[in-house]
Amino acid sequence: IPSHSGNPNLTILIEWPKTNIGERAEVNCPCGNATSDEGSLIATRYCGGDFTNGGQWETPNAAACNFSDLAREICQLAELETEARVQQLDEFTENSDNLGSTEVI
């Protein structure tokens, strides 16, 4: 899922599991197991097609995973050492006006 700003470093990649024809794949959104008031944030994708022509993925429903750029940056903090993570988190959250529900999940 491309970032809202177009920054390629903030693109969200969803890995879909092997799925049988006629079944819907369901995966947790990247960035941990975030939840909302409606439950877990998930992406779904239906595997259509037939056994003659093969399976074919339909367009995914990944709207729940389309986080803001700030939420994506916060998610990437997990890759940093603790001290750097704390420093970056402090900088990201310095202005609470920038924080929405996806940044504090």
N, C-alpha and C positions, 0 to 999 in steps of 0.2 A: 504494500500500500504506500504510494508516494506520500512524502510529507506535505504539509500544507504550504510550506515555504519553497518547496522544490529542492530542499537540501538532500542530496543522495545519501548522506551519512545517517539520515533519520528515516530512511525507508524501512517499513515493517515487512518482513518476509514471513509468510505462513507456510509451514510444511504440512502437506496433506498426506494422511496415511493411505496405504493401499485400501481400496474400497471396491466392493463387488458392484457389478452393474445392477442398477435399480435400488441402490442404497445411498443414503445421505451420510457424508463424512461430517464429523463435528470435532472441532479442536478448540482448546482454550486459546484466547488471544495471547500473543507473545507479551512478555513483560510480566512474568509471574502469573499467578492465578487471581487476577483482579476480579472483583465482584462489584455489582451495582445493586440498587434497590430491587431490581428484577432478578438477581441471582448472578451466576458466573457469566463473565463476558466471553462469548464464544463466536466462532465463525463457522458457517456451514457451507457445504457444497455438494450438490447432487451429482452422482455418477450415472449418466444416462447411456444410451446406445443399445446395442444388441450384440449377440454372440457371432453374428455374421460379419458385421462391420467393425466391431470392437467397442470398447467403452469410450465414452466421451464426457469430459467434465463440462458441467454447465457453469455459468457465471457464479462466482462465490458470493455469499452474503456475509461480508466482513465489516459491515458498518459499525458494529460494536467495538471493533479494534482500531478504528480510525482516530487515534488519540491526537491531541494537540502536539505541536512541536515540543513544548515544554515537558509534557508528560513523557514523550519519547526520550528527551535528554535525561530526565530523571531516571527512567528505566535503564539507560546505559550506565548509570552510576555503579551498578552491580559489578561491572567489569573493572572498576578501579580499586586500588588499595584503600583501606579504611580512612586514612588521614585525608587523602585526596577526595574521597567520596564525601566526607563530612564537609570539607571546604566548598566543594561544588554545590552540594545541597544547600548550604548556607547562602551561597550566591544566588541560586535559582529561586529561593523562597524569600529573599530579602524584601521584595515588594509583594505583599499578599494579594494585591489587586490583580496580579497575573495568575493567581491560582483558581482553578475550577475544580469540579468534582473528580475529573480524571487524574488530576495531579496529586490528589491526596488519598486515593484509593489504596 
